[in-house]
C-alpha cells in the first residue's frame, strides 16, 4: 500500500472541509473543526486558501455561545460553473450549472441521423458554445452518454445508437479544451443527480431507473456509484423479458427496452387509439398518429381504460426486473426518471404490485418506488454532479 504524502493529506483535508461547508449550507470555523476532527489552526489555514480561491465566502454572524459571535461560511455557489452534457436522446443537450445545481444556461443540437465522428463533432460544437457563454470559470466537463463506459478512463466502449466503439471521449475533450472531463453512462449520472441534488440526498443506497429512448439503471451503494466489473452495472434494458418479442437494437429479441422504451409505449398507445375510437387517447389528440406521451399521461389521469391497459404489461415486465434488483441488493429506494416518468401512477402502480408479488413481503414493505422530481434535466444535473465530485470531492 502506498503511503500517503503530505500533499495527499492536505488534499483530503481540504476536500473534507469544503464538503462540510457545502453540506451544512452555513457553518463556522469552530463547528467545522468539531465535525471534521481537524485542529482549529488546520481548519483556519484551509478556510483561508478556499477563500483566496473564491470557493467560499463569509455570509454572516452566528449566535454567540458566550464569546465572540462566530463568522459563518458558505460555498460561493457562482464562483465556478459546471459544464454538463446529456447525449442520451434525439438531441444533445448541454448546460452551465452552478455549484448548487442551478442551471444558468442551456442549449441543444439535434442529432438527426449523425453517429460516429459526426456525432462527436456535435459534442465539440456543444462544448464550444457553452464555454463561450460561461460567465465564471468552468470547473470541468461532465458527460452522460448511453452505452458501456469505463468511468475511470472515460472511454466509451460501446454505444450502439451513436456507433461509438472504444472512443476515448475524455481524452479527446481534455486535449481539445484543456479542461478536466469526466464521462459516465447516462443512467449512472442520473443516479448521481438524485444523490446530490434530488430525493436521494439522505440515502446511502439508491437505484435510479431511466426510462426513455433506452432503459437503464444507475446504482448507488454506500453513496458511491457502482459501475460493475465490466462497466455494465444497471444495463437492465437488454435483459430479455419476452420470448420471441420485438427485435432490439442489440440484435436480440424481447429485451426490456423493446417493451417499455418511449418508442415501444408510443407504438402500443397508437395501436390502442386506433382500435378504440372512444378512448381518451383519441379525444385528446386528432388522430392515433398524433398520440404523444403527454396524451397518454392525460388519458391516464382521466382514468382511461385503454391507456391503463397499454401501460400495464410493460410496467409489469419492468417490475419483474426491478424485483430481482431489489432482492439481490436490498435497495429500499427506487426512483423512476426519464421521459416515461411523466406517466406517474399509471407506471408506478403495476411496478410496485409486481415487486410486491416477487420479493419477500418484509422487503417489499420497506421498498419505495417514486418518480424523480428533477425532470428532463436529470442527466445534465448528474453530469454536473460528476464534475463536482471528481474535482472538489462533493457528493
BALOKE-713118 format. One record per residue (C-alpha): x, y, z; residue in one letter; residue number from 1; chain. Coordinates in steps of 0.5 Angstrom, whole numbers, always signed. Layout:
N
+-------+-------+-------+------+-----+-------+
|    px |    py |    pz | rest |  nr | kette |
+-------+-------+-------+------+-----+-------+
|     X |     Y |     Z |    a | NUM |     A |
...
+-------+-------+-------+------+-----+-------+
This chain:
395
+-------+-------+-------+------+-----+-------+
|    px |    py |    pz | rest |  nr | kette |
+-------+-------+-------+------+-----+-------+
|    +0 |    +0 |    +0 |    x |   1 |     A |
|    +3 |    +7 |    -2 |    x |   2 |     A |
|    +4 |   +11 |    +4 |    x |   3 |     A |
|    +0 |   +18 |    +4 |    x |   4 |     A |
|    +4 |   +24 |    +3 |    x |   5 |     A |
|    +4 |   +31 |    +6 |    x |   6 |     A |
|    +0 |   +33 |    -1 |    x |   7 |     A |
|    -5 |   +27 |    +0 |    x |   8 |     A |
|    -7 |   +29 |    +7 |    x |   9 |     A |
|    -7 |   +36 |    +5 |    x |  10 |     A |
|   -12 |   +35 |    -1 |    x |  11 |     A |
|   -16 |   +30 |    +3 |    x |  12 |     A |
|   -17 |   +35 |    +9 |    x |  13 |     A |
|   -19 |   +41 |    +4 |    x |  14 |     A |
|   -24 |   +37 |    +1 |    x |  15 |     A |
|   -27 |   +35 |    +8 |    x |  16 |     A |
|   -27 |   +42 |   +10 |    x |  17 |     A |
|   -30 |   +44 |    +3 |    x |  18 |     A |
|   -35 |   +38 |    +3 |    x |  19 |     A |
|   -37 |   +40 |   +11 |    x |  20 |     A |
|   -39 |   +47 |    +9 |    x |  21 |     A |
|   -43 |   +45 |    +3 |    x |  22 |     A |
|   -47 |   +40 |    +7 |    x |  23 |     A |
|   -48 |   +45 |   +12 |    x |  24 |     A |
|   -50 |   +51 |    +8 |    x |  25 |     A |
|   -47 |   +56 |   +13 |    x |  26 |     A |
|   -42 |   +54 |   +19 |    x |  27 |     A |
|   -37 |   +57 |   +23 |    x |  28 |     A |
|   -30 |   +55 |   +23 |    x |  29 |     A |
|   -31 |   +52 |   +30 |    x |  30 |     A |
|   -36 |   +48 |   +28 |    x |  31 |     A |
|   -32 |   +45 |   +22 |    x |  32 |     A |
|   -27 |   +43 |   +27 |    x |  33 |     A |
|   -32 |   +40 |   +31 |    x |  34 |     A |
|   -35 |   +36 |   +26 |    x |  35 |     A |
|   -28 |   +34 |   +22 |    x |  36 |     A |
|   -24 |   +33 |   +28 |    x |  37 |     A |
|   -19 |   +37 |   +25 |    x |  38 |     A |
|   -15 |   +42 |   +29 |    x |  39 |     A |
|   -17 |   +49 |   +29 |    x |  40 |     A |
|   -11 |   +52 |   +26 |    x |  41 |     A |
|   -11 |   +47 |   +20 |    x |  42 |     A |
|   -18 |   +49 |   +19 |    x |  43 |     A |
|   -17 |   +56 |   +19 |    x |  44 |     A |
|   -11 |   +55 |   +14 |    x |  45 |     A |
|   -15 |   +51 |    +9 |    x |  46 |     A |
|   -21 |   +56 |   +10 |    x |  47 |     A |
|   -16 |   +62 |    +8 |    x |  48 |     A |
|   -14 |   +58 |    +2 |    x |  49 |     A |
|   -21 |   +57 |    +0 |    x |  50 |     A |
|   -23 |   +64 |    +1 |    x |  51 |     A |
|   -17 |   +66 |    -3 |    x |  52 |     A |
|   -19 |   +61 |    -9 |    x |  53 |     A |
|   -26 |   +65 |    -8 |    x |  54 |     A |
|   -29 |   +58 |    -7 |    x |  55 |     A |
|   -32 |   +60 |    +0 |    x |  56 |     A |
|   -35 |   +67 |    +3 |    x |  57 |     A |
|   -37 |   +70 |    +9 |    x |  58 |     A |
|   -44 |   +70 |   +10 |    x |  59 |     A |
|   -46 |   +73 |   +17 |    x |  60 |     A |
|   -45 |   +72 |   +24 |    x |  61 |     A |
|   -48 |   +66 |   +28 |    x |  62 |     A |
|   -51 |   +66 |   +35 |    x |  63 |     A |
|   -46 |   +67 |   +41 |    x |  64 |     A |
|   -45 |   +62 |   +46 |    x |  65 |     A |
|   -41 |   +66 |   +51 |    x |  66 |     A |
|   -35 |   +69 |   +47 |    x |  67 |     A |
|   -34 |   +73 |   +40 |    x |  68 |     A |
|   -40 |   +71 |   +35 |    x |  69 |     A |
|   -37 |   +66 |   +30 |    x |  70 |     A |
|   -37 |   +68 |   +23 |    x |  71 |     A |
|   -41 |   +64 |   +18 |    x |  72 |     A |
|   -38 |   +61 |   +12 |    x |  73 |     A |
|   -42 |   +58 |    +6 |    x |  74 |     A |
|   -40 |   +56 |    -1 |    x |  75 |     A |
|   -40 |   +61 |    -6 |    x |  76 |     A |
|   -44 |   +58 |   -11 |    x |  77 |     A |
|   -43 |   +62 |   -17 |    x |  78 |     A |
|   -35 |   +62 |   -16 |    x |  79 |     A |
|   -35 |   +57 |   -21 |    x |  80 |     A |
|   -39 |   +53 |   -26 |    x |  81 |     A |
|   -40 |   +46 |   -28 |    x |  82 |     A |
|   -41 |   +44 |   -36 |    x |  83 |     A |
|   -46 |   +38 |   -36 |    x |  84 |     A |
|   -48 |   +35 |   -42 |    x |  85 |     A |
|   -53 |   +29 |   -44 |    x |  86 |     A |
|   -52 |   +25 |   -50 |    x |  87 |     A |
|   -58 |   +20 |   -49 |    x |  88 |     A |
|   -63 |   +23 |   -53 |    x |  89 |     A |
|   -65 |   +25 |   -60 |    x |  90 |     A |
|   -62 |   +32 |   -59 |    x |  91 |     A |
|   -55 |   +33 |   -55 |    x |  92 |     A |
|   -56 |   +38 |   -49 |    x |  93 |     A |
|   -51 |   +42 |   -45 |    x |  94 |     A |
|   -52 |   +47 |   -39 |    x |  95 |     A |
|   -48 |   +51 |   -35 |    x |  96 |     A |
|   -49 |   +50 |   -28 |    x |  97 |     A |
|   -47 |   +53 |   -21 |    x |  98 |     A |
|   -44 |   +49 |   -15 |    x |  99 |     A |
|   -51 |   +48 |   -12 |    x | 100 |     A |
|   -54 |   +45 |   -18 |    x | 101 |     A |
|   -58 |   +51 |   -21 |    x | 102 |     A |
|   -58 |   +51 |   -29 |    x | 103 |     A |
|   -55 |   +58 |   -31 |    x | 104 |     A |
|   -55 |   +57 |   -39 |    x | 105 |     A |
|   -57 |   +51 |   -43 |    x | 106 |     A |
|   -57 |   +50 |   -51 |    x | 107 |     A |
|   -58 |   +44 |   -55 |    x | 108 |     A |
|   -56 |   +41 |   -62 |    x | 109 |     A |
|   -61 |   +36 |   -66 |    x | 110 |     A |
|   -57 |   +29 |   -67 |    x | 111 |     A |
|   -61 |   +27 |   -73 |    x | 112 |     A |
|   -58 |   +21 |   -76 |    x | 113 |     A |
|   -51 |   +23 |   -74 |    x | 114 |     A |
|   -47 |   +18 |   -71 |    x | 115 |     A |
|   -39 |   +16 |   -70 |    x | 116 |     A |
|   -35 |   +22 |   -72 |    x | 117 |     A |
|   -40 |   +26 |   -74 |    x | 118 |     A |
|   -44 |   +26 |   -67 |    x | 119 |     A |
|   -37 |   +27 |   -64 |    x | 120 |     A |
|   -37 |   +34 |   -68 |    x | 121 |     A |
|   -43 |   +36 |   -65 |    x | 122 |     A |
|   -40 |   +34 |   -58 |    x | 123 |     A |
|   -35 |   +39 |   -59 |    x | 124 |     A |
|   -40 |   +44 |   -62 |    x | 125 |     A |
|   -44 |   +44 |   -56 |    x | 126 |     A |
|   -38 |   +45 |   -51 |    x | 127 |     A |
|   -35 |   +51 |   -55 |    x | 128 |     A |
|   -42 |   +54 |   -55 |    x | 129 |     A |
|   -42 |   +53 |   -47 |    x | 130 |     A |
|   -35 |   +55 |   -46 |    x | 131 |     A |
|   -36 |   +62 |   -50 |    x | 132 |     A |
|   -43 |   +63 |   -45 |    x | 133 |     A |
|   -39 |   +62 |   -39 |    x | 134 |     A |
|   -39 |   +68 |   -34 |    x | 135 |     A |
|   -35 |   +65 |   -29 |    x | 136 |     A |
|   -29 |   +60 |   -29 |    x | 137 |     A |
|   -31 |   +53 |   -32 |    x | 138 |     A |
|   -29 |   +48 |   -27 |    x | 139 |     A |
|   -30 |   +42 |   -31 |    x | 140 |     A |
|   -34 |   +38 |   -37 |    x | 141 |     A |
|   -39 |   +32 |   -35 |    x | 142 |     A |
|   -42 |   +28 |   -40 |    x | 143 |     A |
|   -47 |   +23 |   -39 |    x | 144 |     A |
|   -47 |   +18 |   -45 |    x | 145 |     A |
|   -51 |   +12 |   -47 |    x | 146 |     A |
|   -47 |    +5 |   -47 |    x | 147 |     A |
|   -42 |    +2 |   -44 |    x | 148 |     A |
|   -37 |    +7 |   -41 |    x | 149 |     A |
|   -30 |    +6 |   -37 |    x | 150 |     A |
|   -31 |   +12 |   -32 |    x | 151 |     A |
|   -24 |   +12 |   -30 |    x | 152 |     A |
|   -21 |   +12 |   -37 |    x | 153 |     A |
|   -27 |   +16 |   -40 |    x | 154 |     A |
|   -27 |   +11 |   -46 |    x | 155 |     A |
|   -34 |    +9 |   -49 |    x | 156 |     A |
|   -33 |    +2 |   -50 |    x | 157 |     A |
|   -40 |    +1 |   -54 |    x | 158 |     A |
|   -45 |    +6 |   -55 |    x | 159 |     A |
|   -50 |    +3 |   -60 |    x | 160 |     A |
|   -54 |    +9 |   -62 |    x | 161 |     A |
|   -48 |   +13 |   -63 |    x | 162 |     A |
|   -44 |    +8 |   -66 |    x | 163 |     A |
|   -38 |    +9 |   -62 |    x | 164 |     A |
|   -33 |    +4 |   -60 |    x | 165 |     A |
|   -27 |    +5 |   -56 |    x | 166 |     A |
|   -28 |   +12 |   -56 |    x | 167 |     A |
|   -23 |   +16 |   -52 |    x | 168 |     A |
|   -28 |   +21 |   -50 |    x | 169 |     A |
|   -25 |   +24 |   -44 |    x | 170 |     A |
|   -18 |   +25 |   -47 |    x | 171 |     A |
|   -21 |   +28 |   -54 |    x | 172 |     A |
|   -24 |   +33 |   -50 |    x | 173 |     A |
|   -19 |   +35 |   -45 |    x | 174 |     A |
|   -14 |   +35 |   -51 |    x | 175 |     A |
|   -19 |   +40 |   -55 |    x | 176 |     A |
|   -21 |   +44 |   -49 |    x | 177 |     A |
|   -16 |   +44 |   -43 |    x | 178 |     A |
|   -21 |   +43 |   -38 |    x | 179 |     A |
|   -22 |   +36 |   -34 |    x | 180 |     A |
|   -27 |   +32 |   -37 |    x | 181 |     A |
|   -31 |   +26 |   -33 |    x | 182 |     A |
|   -35 |   +21 |   -37 |    x | 183 |     A |
|   -40 |   +16 |   -35 |    x | 184 |     A |
|   -46 |   +12 |   -37 |    x | 185 |     A |
|   -53 |   +17 |   -37 |    x | 186 |     A |
|   -57 |   +12 |   -32 |    x | 187 |     A |
|   -51 |   +12 |   -27 |    x | 188 |     A |
|   -50 |   +20 |   -28 |    x | 189 |     A |
|   -58 |   +20 |   -27 |    x | 190 |     A |
|   -57 |   +17 |   -20 |    x | 191 |     A |
|   -51 |   +22 |   -18 |    x | 192 |     A |
|   -56 |   +27 |   -19 |    x | 193 |     A |
|   -61 |   +24 |   -15 |    x | 194 |     A |
|   -56 |   +23 |    -9 |    x | 195 |     A |
|   -53 |   +30 |   -10 |    x | 196 |     A |
|   -59 |   +35 |   -12 |    x | 197 |     A |
|   -65 |   +31 |   -11 |    x | 198 |     A |
|   -69 |   +26 |    -7 |    x | 199 |     A |
|   -63 |   +21 |    -5 |    x | 200 |     A |
|   -59 |   +26 |    -1 |    x | 201 |     A |
|   -60 |   +23 |    +5 |    x | 202 |     A |
|   -60 |   +16 |    +3 |    x | 203 |     A |
|   -54 |   +11 |    +3 |    x | 204 |     A |
|   -56 |    +6 |    -3 |    x | 205 |     A |
|   -61 |    +8 |    -9 |    x | 206 |     A |
|   -63 |    +6 |   -15 |    x | 207 |     A |
|   -65 |   +11 |   -21 |    x | 208 |     A |
|   -68 |    +7 |   -27 |    x | 209 |     A |
|   -68 |   +12 |   -33 |    x | 210 |     A |
|   -74 |   +10 |   -38 |    x | 211 |     A |
|   -74 |   +14 |   -45 |    x | 212 |     A |
|   -70 |   +12 |   -51 |    x | 213 |     A |
|   -67 |    +7 |   -48 |    x | 214 |     A |
|   -67 |    +4 |   -41 |    x | 215 |     A |
|   -62 |    +3 |   -36 |    x | 216 |     A |
|   -61 |    +4 |   -28 |    x | 217 |     A |
|   -56 |    +7 |   -24 |    x | 218 |     A |
|   -54 |    +4 |   -18 |    x | 219 |     A |
|   -51 |    +8 |   -11 |    x | 220 |     A |
|   -48 |    +3 |    -6 |    x | 221 |     A |
|   -45 |    +7 |    +0 |    x | 222 |     A |
|   -46 |   +14 |    -3 |    x | 223 |     A |
|   -42 |   +11 |    -9 |    x | 224 |     A |
|   -43 |   +10 |   -16 |    x | 225 |     A |
|   -43 |    +2 |   -17 |    x | 226 |     A |
|   -40 |    +1 |   -24 |    x | 227 |     A |
|   -39 |    -6 |   -24 |    x | 228 |     A |
|   -33 |   -11 |   -27 |    x | 229 |     A |
|   -34 |    -9 |   -34 |    x | 230 |     A |
|   -38 |    -2 |   -33 |    x | 231 |     A |
|   -44 |    -5 |   -35 |    x | 232 |     A |
|   -48 |    -5 |   -28 |    x | 233 |     A |
|   -55 |    -3 |   -29 |    x | 234 |     A |
|   -56 |    -5 |   -36 |    x | 235 |     A |
|   -63 |    -8 |   -35 |    x | 236 |     A |
|   -65 |    -5 |   -42 |    x | 237 |     A |
|   -62 |   -11 |   -45 |    x | 238 |     A |
|   -65 |   -16 |   -40 |    x | 239 |     A |
|   -69 |   -21 |   -44 |    x | 240 |     A |
|   -76 |   -21 |   -41 |    x | 241 |     A |
|   -81 |   -23 |   -47 |    x | 242 |     A |
|   -79 |   -29 |   -51 |    x | 243 |     A |
|   -80 |   -28 |   -59 |    x | 244 |     A |
|   -81 |   -21 |   -57 |    x | 245 |     A |
|   -79 |   -15 |   -62 |    x | 246 |     A |
|   -72 |   -14 |   -65 |    x | 247 |     A |
|   -68 |   -10 |   -60 |    x | 248 |     A |
|   -62 |    -5 |   -63 |    x | 249 |     A |
|   -57 |   -10 |   -59 |    x | 250 |     A |
|   -59 |   -16 |   -64 |    x | 251 |     A |
|   -63 |   -20 |   -59 |    x | 252 |     A |
|   -71 |   -20 |   -59 |    x | 253 |     A |
|   -75 |   -19 |   -53 |    x | 254 |     A |
|   -71 |   -14 |   -49 |    x | 255 |     A |
|   -74 |   -10 |   -43 |    x | 256 |     A |
|   -72 |    -4 |   -48 |    x | 257 |     A |
|   -77 |    -7 |   -53 |    x | 258 |     A |
|   -83 |    -7 |   -49 |    x | 259 |     A |
|   -82 |    +0 |   -44 |    x | 260 |     A |
|   -78 |    +5 |   -48 |    x | 261 |     A |
|   -81 |   +11 |   -51 |    x | 262 |     A |
|   -82 |    +8 |   -58 |    x | 263 |     A |
|   -85 |    +2 |   -55 |    x | 264 |     A |
|   -90 |    +5 |   -51 |    x | 265 |     A |
|   -92 |   +10 |   -56 |    x | 266 |     A |
|   -93 |    +5 |   -61 |    x | 267 |     A |
|   -97 |    +1 |   -57 |    x | 268 |     A |
|  -101 |    +7 |   -55 |    x | 269 |     A |
|  -102 |    +9 |   -62 |    x | 270 |     A |
|  -105 |    +2 |   -64 |    x | 271 |     A |
|  -110 |    +2 |   -58 |    x | 272 |     A |
|  -112 |    +9 |   -60 |    x | 273 |     A |
|  -113 |    +6 |   -67 |    x | 274 |     A |
|  -117 |    +0 |   -64 |    x | 275 |     A |
|  -121 |    +4 |   -59 |    x | 276 |     A |
|  -124 |   +11 |   -62 |    x | 277 |     A |
|  -128 |   +12 |   -56 |    x | 278 |     A |
|  -121 |   +12 |   -52 |    x | 279 |     A |
|  -119 |   +19 |   -49 |    x | 280 |     A |
|  -112 |   +17 |   -53 |    x | 281 |     A |
|  -117 |   +19 |   -59 |    x | 282 |     A |
|  -120 |   +25 |   -55 |    x | 283 |     A |
|  -114 |   +28 |   -53 |    x | 284 |     A |
|  -111 |   +28 |   -60 |    x | 285 |     A |
|  -113 |   +29 |   -67 |    x | 286 |     A |
|  -111 |   +22 |   -70 |    x | 287 |     A |
|  -108 |   +16 |   -67 |    x | 288 |     A |
|  -101 |   +18 |   -70 |    x | 289 |     A |
|  -101 |   +24 |   -66 |    x | 290 |     A |
|  -101 |   +21 |   -59 |    x | 291 |     A |
|   -95 |   +23 |   -55 |    x | 292 |     A |
|   -93 |   +22 |   -48 |    x | 293 |     A |
|   -97 |   +28 |   -46 |    x | 294 |     A |
|  -103 |   +25 |   -49 |    x | 295 |     A |
|  -102 |   +18 |   -45 |    x | 296 |     A |
|  -101 |   +22 |   -39 |    x | 297 |     A |
|  -107 |   +26 |   -40 |    x | 298 |     A |
|  -111 |   +19 |   -41 |    x | 299 |     A |
|  -109 |   +16 |   -35 |    x | 300 |     A |
|  -111 |   +22 |   -31 |    x | 301 |     A |
|  -118 |   +21 |   -34 |    x | 302 |     A |
|  -118 |   +14 |   -32 |    x | 303 |     A |
|  -118 |   +12 |   -39 |    x | 304 |     A |
|  -118 |    +4 |   -39 |    x | 305 |     A |
|  -114 |    +4 |   -46 |    x | 306 |     A |
|  -109 |    +8 |   -43 |    x | 307 |     A |
|  -108 |    +4 |   -37 |    x | 308 |     A |
|  -108 |    -3 |   -41 |    x | 309 |     A |
|  -103 |    +0 |   -46 |    x | 310 |     A |
|   -98 |    +1 |   -40 |    x | 311 |     A |
|  -100 |    -5 |   -35 |    x | 312 |     A |
|   -96 |   -10 |   -38 |    x | 313 |     A |
|   -90 |    -6 |   -40 |    x | 314 |     A |
|   -90 |    -4 |   -33 |    x | 315 |     A |
|   -90 |   -11 |   -30 |    x | 316 |     A |
|   -84 |   -13 |   -34 |    x | 317 |     A |
|   -80 |    -7 |   -31 |    x | 318 |     A |
|   -83 |    -9 |   -24 |    x | 319 |     A |
|   -80 |   -16 |   -25 |    x | 320 |     A |
|   -73 |   -14 |   -27 |    x | 321 |     A |
|   -73 |    -9 |   -21 |    x | 322 |     A |
|   -76 |   -14 |   -16 |    x | 323 |     A |
|   -69 |   -18 |   -18 |    x | 324 |     A |
|   -65 |   -12 |   -17 |    x | 325 |     A |
|   -69 |   -10 |   -10 |    x | 326 |     A |
|   -68 |   -17 |    -8 |    x | 327 |     A |
|   -61 |   -18 |   -10 |    x | 328 |     A |
|   -58 |   -11 |    -7 |    x | 329 |     A |
|   -63 |   -10 |    -2 |    x | 330 |     A |
|   -64 |    -3 |    -4 |    x | 331 |     A |
|   -70 |    +1 |    -1 |    x | 332 |     A |
|   -71 |    +7 |    -5 |    x | 333 |     A |
|   -72 |    +6 |   -13 |    x | 334 |     A |
|   -73 |   +13 |   -17 |    x | 335 |     A |
|   -76 |   +13 |   -24 |    x | 336 |     A |
|   -73 |   +18 |   -28 |    x | 337 |     A |
|   -73 |   +20 |   -36 |    x | 338 |     A |
|   -79 |   +22 |   -41 |    x | 339 |     A |
|   -83 |   +16 |   -39 |    x | 340 |     A |
|   -83 |   +18 |   -31 |    x | 341 |     A |
|   -89 |   +23 |   -33 |    x | 342 |     A |
|   -94 |   +17 |   -33 |    x | 343 |     A |
|   -93 |   +17 |   -26 |    x | 344 |     A |
|   -98 |   +13 |   -22 |    x | 345 |     A |
|  -100 |    +9 |   -28 |    x | 346 |     A |
|   -93 |    +7 |   -29 |    x | 347 |     A |
|   -91 |    +6 |   -21 |    x | 348 |     A |
|   -97 |    +2 |   -19 |    x | 349 |     A |
|   -96 |    -4 |   -23 |    x | 350 |     A |
|   -89 |    -4 |   -22 |    x | 351 |     A |
|   -90 |    -3 |   -14 |    x | 352 |     A |
|   -95 |    -9 |   -15 |    x | 353 |     A |
|   -90 |   -13 |   -19 |    x | 354 |     A |
|   -85 |   -12 |   -14 |    x | 355 |     A |
|   -89 |   -14 |    -8 |    x | 356 |     A |
|   -91 |   -21 |   -11 |    x | 357 |     A |
|   -84 |   -23 |   -13 |    x | 358 |     A |
|   -80 |   -21 |    -6 |    x | 359 |     A |
|   -81 |   -22 |    +1 |    x | 360 |     A |
|   -86 |   -19 |    +4 |    x | 361 |     A |
|   -82 |   -15 |    +9 |    x | 362 |     A |
|   -77 |   -13 |    +3 |    x | 363 |     A |
|   -83 |   -10 |    -1 |    x | 364 |     A |
|   -86 |    -7 |    +5 |    x | 365 |     A |
|   -79 |    -3 |    +6 |    x | 366 |     A |
|   -78 |    -1 |    -1 |    x | 367 |     A |
|   -81 |    +5 |    -4 |    x | 368 |     A |
|   -82 |    +7 |   -12 |    x | 369 |     A |
|   -82 |   +14 |   -13 |    x | 370 |     A |
|   -82 |   +19 |   -19 |    x | 371 |     A |
|   -76 |   +24 |   -20 |    x | 372 |     A |
|   -77 |   +31 |   -18 |    x | 373 |     A |
|   -71 |   +33 |   -23 |    x | 374 |     A |
|   -75 |   +32 |   -29 |    x | 375 |     A |
|   -72 |   +32 |   -36 |    x | 376 |     A |
|   -65 |   +36 |   -33 |    x | 377 |     A |
|   -63 |   +30 |   -29 |    x | 378 |     A |
|   -57 |   +28 |   -34 |    x | 379 |     A |
|   -55 |   +35 |   -34 |    x | 380 |     A |
|   -55 |   +35 |   -27 |    x | 381 |     A |
|   -52 |   +29 |   -26 |    x | 382 |     A |
|   -46 |   +31 |   -31 |    x | 383 |     A |
|   -45 |   +37 |   -26 |    x | 384 |     A |
|   -45 |   +33 |   -20 |    x | 385 |     A |
|   -40 |   +28 |   -23 |    x | 386 |     A |
|   -35 |   +34 |   -24 |    x | 387 |     A |
|   -37 |   +37 |   -17 |    x | 388 |     A |
|   -35 |   +30 |   -14 |    x | 389 |     A |
|   -29 |   +29 |   -18 |    x | 390 |     A |
|   -26 |   +36 |   -18 |    x | 391 |     A |
|   -28 |   +38 |   -11 |    x | 392 |     A |
|   -30 |   +32 |    -7 |    x | 393 |     A |
|   -37 |   +34 |    -6 |    x | 394 |     A |
|   -42 |   +28 |    -7 |    x | 395 |     A |
+-------+-------+-------+------+-----+-------+
